[in-house]
Amino acid sequence: MPNRLSWQDYFMANAELISKRSTCDRAFVGAVLVKAKKHPERESNREVMGQIIRIGLPSACETAIYNVSMTLVIRFLNQMDAQGLNVTARSYTMQITNFSYCVGAALAQANAIMTGWRIGAKEYDACDRGTRKAAIIGVIVAVILETMFALCSGWIMQLFSKDPQMVSLVGKLLAIDIVLEMGRVTNLVYGQALKTSGDAVFPVVMGACFMILCSVGGTYLFGIRLGLLAVGAYIGMAGDECVRAIGMYLRWKSGKWKQKGLVKSR
């Protein structure tokens, strides 16, 4: 029957009718309680759990791979000098750059929420424009903040250490971090958007390949073998973020995520 009410309209009509019996002389309120398990559009618990695992498990694997790679990077940094200068410089640098990371993470999470809403509404063009806009804003803000940190590293480091060697090393790491943060914010925005769309396996594959190859391998090659120490480690980590950012962007532009949606038409 073409004019048959949808379930939503049916329940709303009942609620409106019930509201006419309201005893309040200011607000006419009505409500209808629906037993969800008898609703024909409700997905089974098994389907919902499958979707949770489909998105959650790959994301957990990516986090585990990142932790393993960072553990190996720190191990190599500890091997570079007995005094712990390089690993301490990394710690100071990360503490300073966390302000920039927070902006990128916030943009990625906000865009992921809007991406899920737009994919559900089949507004793919708006989804693409919103994700691109979030990535551009994130990169611009990251470059501005990281440039400021690098230029002001001498003053900022007075909060942590006045050792000239430490101040100089952190300044170099902050300069490299400009490129690293450009890659990281792009990686965050497009990676989160892919996961939201249901395309959660691709970011894990990229992470498994390049976190180990670039971050860990780059730290060993540039840091230990070529003697660049913490600077070499940061070159490797910047390479990892930038390569994965390019991969995430190309995957998003391919449009394959449009076939990975969790919301099914009924």
C-alpha positions in Angstrom: 0.0 0.0 0.0 1.7 3.2 -1.1 0.0 5.5 1.5 0.6 3.2 4.4 2.2 5.1 7.4 5.7 4.3 8.4 6.3 2.9 11.9 7.7 6.2 13.0 4.6 8.2 11.7 2.3 5.6 13.2 3.8 5.9 16.7 3.9 9.7 16.5 0.2 9.8 15.4 -0.7 7.7 18.5 1.4 10.0 20.7 -0.4 13.0 19.4 -3.8 11.4 19.9 -2.9 10.5 23.5 -1.7 14.0 24.2 -5.3 15.3 23.8 -6.2 13.4 27.0 -3.4 15.3 28.9 -4.6 16.7 32.3 -2.1 19.6 32.2 -3.6 22.9 31.1 -0.3 24.3 29.8 1.5 21.4 28.0 -0.4 18.7 26.2 2.0 15.7 26.4 1.6 12.2 25.1 4.0 9.2 24.9 4.0 5.8 23.4 6.2 2.9 24.7 7.3 0.5 22.0 8.7 -3.0 22.7 11.8 -2.7 20.6 12.4 -6.4 20.0 9.2 -6.6 18.0 10.1 -3.6 15.8 10.6 -4.9 12.3 13.4 -2.4 11.7 15.5 -3.3 14.7 18.7 -5.2 14.2 19.5 -8.3 16.2 22.0 -8.2 19.0 24.3 -10.4 17.0 24.4 -7.9 14.1 25.1 -5.0 16.4 27.9 -6.9 18.2 29.3 -7.8 14.8 29.4 -4.2 13.8 31.1 -3.2 17.1 33.8 -5.8 16.6 34.2 -4.9 13.0 35.2 -1.3 13.9 36.6 -1.8 17.4 38.9 -4.7 16.9 40.9 -3.1 14.0 41.2 0.1 16.0 42.5 -1.7 19.0 45.0 -3.5 16.8 46.2 -0.2 15.4 46.7 1.2 19.0 48.6 -2.0 20.0 50.9 -1.7 16.9 51.6 1.9 17.8 52.5 1.0 21.4 54.8 -1.7 20.2 56.5 0.5 17.7 57.0 3.3 20.2 58.4 0.8 22.7 61.1 -0.2 20.1 61.8 3.5 19.3 62.4 4.3 23.0 64.6 1.2 23.3 66.8 2.5 20.4 66.8 6.0 21.9 68.1 4.5 25.2 70.9 2.8 23.2 72.1 6.1 21.8 73.7 7.5 25.0 74.2 6.4 28.5 73.0 9.7 30.0 69.5 9.4 28.5 69.8 12.8 26.7 68.0 11.6 23.6 65.1 10.0 25.2 64.7 12.9 27.6 64.7 15.3 24.6 61.9 13.3 23.0 59.9 13.5 26.2 60.3 17.3 26.4 59.4 17.6 22.7 56.3 15.5 23.0 55.1 17.5 26.1 55.4 20.7 24.1 53.8 19.4 20.9 50.8 17.9 22.8 49.1 21.3 22.5 49.2 20.9 18.7 48.1 17.3 18.8 45.1 18.2 20.9 43.8 20.5 18.1 44.2 17.7 15.5 42.6 15.1 17.7 39.6 17.4 18.4 39.1 18.1 14.7 39.3 14.5 13.8 36.8 13.4 16.5 34.4 16.3 15.6 34.6 15.4 11.9 34.1 11.7 12.6 30.8 12.5 14.3 29.6 14.6 11.3 30.9 11.9 8.9 28.8 9.3 10.6 25.7 11.5 10.4 26.3 12.4 6.7 27.0 8.9 5.7 23.7 7.8 7.3 21.9 10.5 5.3 23.7 9.5 2.1 25.3 13.0 1.8 28.6 11.8 0.5 29.6 15.1 -1.2 29.0 17.0 2.1 31.0 14.3 3.9 33.9 14.7 1.5 33.9 18.5 1.8 33.7 18.4 5.6 36.6 16.0 5.9 38.8 17.9 3.5 38.0 21.2 5.4 38.8 19.6 8.7 42.1 18.3 7.4 43.1 21.7 5.9 42.2 23.6 9.1 44.1 21.1 11.1 47.3 21.3 8.9 47.2 25.1 9.0 46.8 25.3 12.8 49.5 22.6 13.3 52.0 24.5 11.1 51.4 27.8 12.9 51.7 26.3 16.4 54.7 24.1 15.6 56.5 27.0 13.9 55.9 29.1 17.0 57.1 26.3 19.3 60.3 25.9 17.1 61.1 29.6 17.1 60.4 30.0 20.8 62.1 26.7 21.8 64.8 28.6 23.7 62.3 30.3 26.0 60.0 27.3 26.3 62.8 25.0 27.3 63.6 27.2 30.3 60.6 25.5 32.0 62.4 22.2 31.7 66.1 22.6 31.4 68.8 25.2 30.9 71.3 22.7 29.6 72.5 24.3 26.2 72.9 20.8 24.6 69.3 19.8 25.6 67.9 23.1 24.5 69.6 22.9 21.1 68.5 19.3 20.6 64.8 20.0 21.5 64.9 23.0 19.1 65.9 20.7 16.2 63.2 18.1 17.1 60.6 20.8 17.2 61.6 22.0 13.7 61.2 18.4 12.4 57.9 18.1 14.2 56.4 20.8 11.9 56.4 18.2 9.1 55.5 15.4 11.6 52.4 17.2 12.8 51.3 18.0 9.2 51.3 14.3 8.5 49.8 13.4 11.8 46.7 15.7 11.7 46.0 14.6 8.1 46.4 11.0 9.2 44.0 11.6 12.2 41.3 13.3 10.2 41.2 10.9 7.3 41.9 7.8 9.4 39.0 8.6 11.8 36.7 9.3 8.9 37.6 6.0 7.3 36.9 4.1 10.5 33.6 5.9 11.0 32.5 4.9 7.5 33.2 1.3 8.3 36.5 1.1 6.4 38.5 0.2 9.6 40.9 -2.4 8.3 42.8 -0.2 5.9 44.2 2.1 8.6 45.4 -1.0 10.5 47.2 -2.4 7.5 48.9 1.0 6.9 49.9 1.2 10.5 51.3 -2.3 10.7 53.4 -1.6 7.6 54.7 1.9 8.1 54.9 2.2 11.9 57.4 -0.6 11.9 59.0 0.2 8.7 59.4 4.0 9.0 59.2 4.7 12.8 61.2 1.7 14.1 63.3 1.1 11.0 63.9 4.9 10.5 65.0 5.3 14.1 67.5 2.4 13.7 68.8 3.5 10.3 69.0 7.3 10.8 69.4 7.4 14.5 71.8 4.6 15.2 73.4 3.5 11.9 73.9 7.0 10.5 74.5 8.6 13.9 71.8 11.2 13.8 70.5 10.0 17.2 67.2 11.6 18.3 67.1 13.7 15.1 67.2 10.6 13.1 64.4 9.0 15.2 62.2 12.0 14.5 62.9 11.9 10.8 61.7 8.3 10.8 58.6 9.1 12.8 57.8 12.1 10.5 58.2 9.8 7.5 55.8 7.3 9.1 53.1 10.0 9.7 53.4 11.5 6.3 53.4 8.2 4.4 50.3 7.0 6.2 48.7 10.4 5.7 49.1 10.1 2.0 47.7 6.6 2.1 44.7 7.6 4.1 44.0 10.5 1.8 44.2 8.4 -1.4 42.0 5.7 0.2 39.4 8.4 1.0 39.6 9.9 -2.4 39.0 6.4 -4.0 35.5 6.4 -2.5 35.7 2.7 -1.5 34.5 3.7 2.0 31.1 4.4 0.5 30.5 0.7 0.2 31.6 0.0 3.8 28.7 1.7 5.6 27.2 0.1 8.7 23.8 1.6 8.1 21.7 -0.7 5.8 18.7 0.5 3.9 15.5 -1.5 4.7 
